[in-house]
Amino acid sequence: MKVITHVAVDNFIRSLEEPTAAKTLKAIDLLEEFGNLLRLPHSRSLGGGVFELRARGKREVRLLYGFHNQNAHIVHGFIKKTQRTPARELGIAIRRLRELDDI
């Protein structure tokens, strides 16, 4: 499956420390290989068509993505600091996924 990343996600990954960025890129490779069959501990549904891709390590990186036109679109990334996914982060992902429908 083709994985397309939002420009903000590319910048976010570049800002990470090298070991964390490498684990994040490995998680993206898994998404590319397994697509919508990817499950825990690497991915889980947050509802509403938004999924969370997990890169575990020294820092807990989360990439939020959805599916559109047979592709996986990673639309937001952040460092997870709390148990739950913050509503603000989820809102950004939902807005960016809706923008894909407008294209």
N, C-alpha and C positions, 0 to 999 in steps of 0.2 A: 504494500500500500504506500502511496506517495504521502509524505509528511511535509506540510507547508508551515513555515513559522512566520509569525508576525514580526515586523521589524523591531518592535520593542522587546520581543523575546530574544532575538539575535543579540541585541545590545545587552540584555540582562545576562545571558550566558557568557558573553565576553567579559563582563564585569566580575565574574566569579573567580575564586582562586583555582589554579590549574587542576588539582585533584577533584574538586567539586564539579568543575566544568566537565571533566572527563566522565564522571559518573552520570552527569546530566545527559551528555551526548550518547552514552551507552543506553540510557533509558529511551531516548528518542529512536535509537537503532532497534530496540525491542518493539516499539510501537510500529515502526516501519515494517518489521518482519511479521508481527502477529496481528496488527490492525485491531479490529473490534473484538478479537478473541483474547486480547491481553487482559489479565485479571490481577487480583491481589497476589503478591505484595507490590506489584509494579503499577497497577492502575485500578481505579474504582470510579463508579458513577457517583456524581454529586446531585444528579437529578436535572431535569429540564434539558437534557441533551449535552450537559457539561460533564466532562470527565477529568479526573486528576491523575497526572503521571507523576510518580514518586521517584526521586533520586535520593537515596539515603547515604549518609556519611557523617562527616563532622558537622555539616549543616544540612538541615532538612529542606531540600528544594522541591517545590511543587510547580508543575507546569499544567495549566488548564487548557483543555482542548475539546474539540467537537468534530463531528463528521459533516462534510458538505461536498456534494458532487463526487462521491467515491474517494475523497481524500480526507486525511486527518489534518485539521488546522489547529496548530498550537497558537493560542491567542494571548496568553498571559503567563508570566512566571514570577514567583516570589519565594522568599525564604520563610518557611513556616516557623512561627514562634509560639503558637498556641495550639491547644488540642483540636479545636474546631477551625475550619476554613473561614476566615473573616468574610463577612458579608460584602465589604468593600471590594475585596479581591474577586469574589464570585460575580459581583455586579460588573466589573470591568470585563470579565470573560464573556458574560452574557451579552453585553453591549457590542463587543467586537464580533461575536458569532452572528448576531443579528445583522451587522453591517455586511456580512458575506452574502446574505440574501438580497441586499440592495444592489450588489454589483451586477 
